[in-house]
Amino acid sequence: MAHLRSRRRLALAVPVVLSLTASLGFLPAAASAAPATATATEEQAADAPVLTYVVNTKADHRTIAKVKRAIAAADGEIVIAYEKIGVIVVRSANGDFAKTLREVPGVQSAGATRTAPLAPAGTTDAGSAEYLTAADAAKLKAASAETPGSEPLEADQWDLRAIGADKAAKINPGSGNVTVAVIDTGVDDTHPDLAPNFSASQSANCFGGTPDTTPGAWRPYTAGDYHGTHVAGEIAAARNGVGVAGVAPGVKVSAINVTDPASGLFYAEAVVCAFVFAADHGVEITNNSYYVDPWMYNCMDDPDQRAIVDAVNRAQLYAQRKGTLHLASAGNSNHDLASDAIEDASSPNDTTPVPRTIDPSECFDLPTQLPGVVTVSATGSENLKSYYSSYGQGVVDVAAPGGDRRYQLPDTPSKDGRILSTMPNGEYAWLQGTSMASPHAAGVAALLKSKHPWLPPAALQALLKAQANNPGCPASYDQNGDGTQDATCEGGRLVNGFYGHGIVDALRAVK
């Protein structure tokens, strides 16, 4: 992420390269007789936790072969080697594993992807879900019936109307040749609104760093892992007379589950696996409504965090080169990602967080701040930035409905400012967050890809920005009326920190 401070986005055109100062001097000599009793060092090693590491190398067979031997010599067990991007996922109980590997010629970065052994989740929804009750559903169905052609629960989908998606569906609902992969907590493909558009052949579970394509492996582990199912419905819930509708109800969705089943965390090795899998299986668009755990921001002066940035960036760039556009949520901390300093009190989130002040030009939210990734901020029903949404001039690319229950309440039957979408086990619920904004933008990108199937990712992103509508910076952003601005919007009418190039427009996309 060389750093362009005006852009505030990681600009790695090639993998990060760390200085190499030593050779393979650590390789063991001939075996000797084992001592009668274990040394203190050996006892400590025996008790060391097993962590997962990413080792990033030059992507040539000779270098990778040498590094693999060095990994074995350093007591590392290779989980998988993505040789085409030079990323090797390793498990080791050697506390000095990363330090040792960084000294190996050909290793460009190496570090642990966690601070505790397989030890809450980094999704970007704000608040818990509120499920739709049978009584509320009956009211919604009656209200929706007043608009011919509406889905039964569509009367509460202010978000579709905000970006013209209801009208766009009548012109072009999207092509079944376009797939949006939901990299998330899994998707319940048995949901009646998702089953018609689900692509099992482009789905997998990437927990641990290797893809598992066993039928159903991509599904959420429990009903509580609902995040990915909600996201999938926002993108492509079918217009089939059941429940809700998605922004692009004619495109396909797939699921790549990247969460740790024990903790719900999104570790780097799983995300690397997801990007490579998506690219190798012909996915046109990925949606990323999360950040890579355990660091909200990965700082380049920390060797472990630098290795995480390097590995994830290699994988997402590989996917871009194969024709995949990535969209990601900006985050829910109301942080100015173009500021000089941000307080991060939540990292690492798999052990004990240590408050720190980070420079967002040197410490990056992954994957949203990686080069070529579309960063999406959230808006409410009044087309204002949602109170929780992070923002930043030169960082946010576009905005999309994510909901705002606090300050922007729509004139709908429920008067709920959040987003209504699908949930596991055939249910529906409201959620809000930049997690909900990103899939709306991904749905519009899918409509554009349907109309212009040969557009490469960079051109598709440019078109997504060009069709957006920018309301401009508000005269005031004192949401709670206490006389203090709750966030400062910088920029002009065409491009600014709240909305980037503007709020996406599904109707303009299909026209």
Disulfide bonds with the S-S distance in Angstrom:
Cys206-Cys273 2.07
Cys299-Cys363 2.05
Cys473-Cys489 2.08
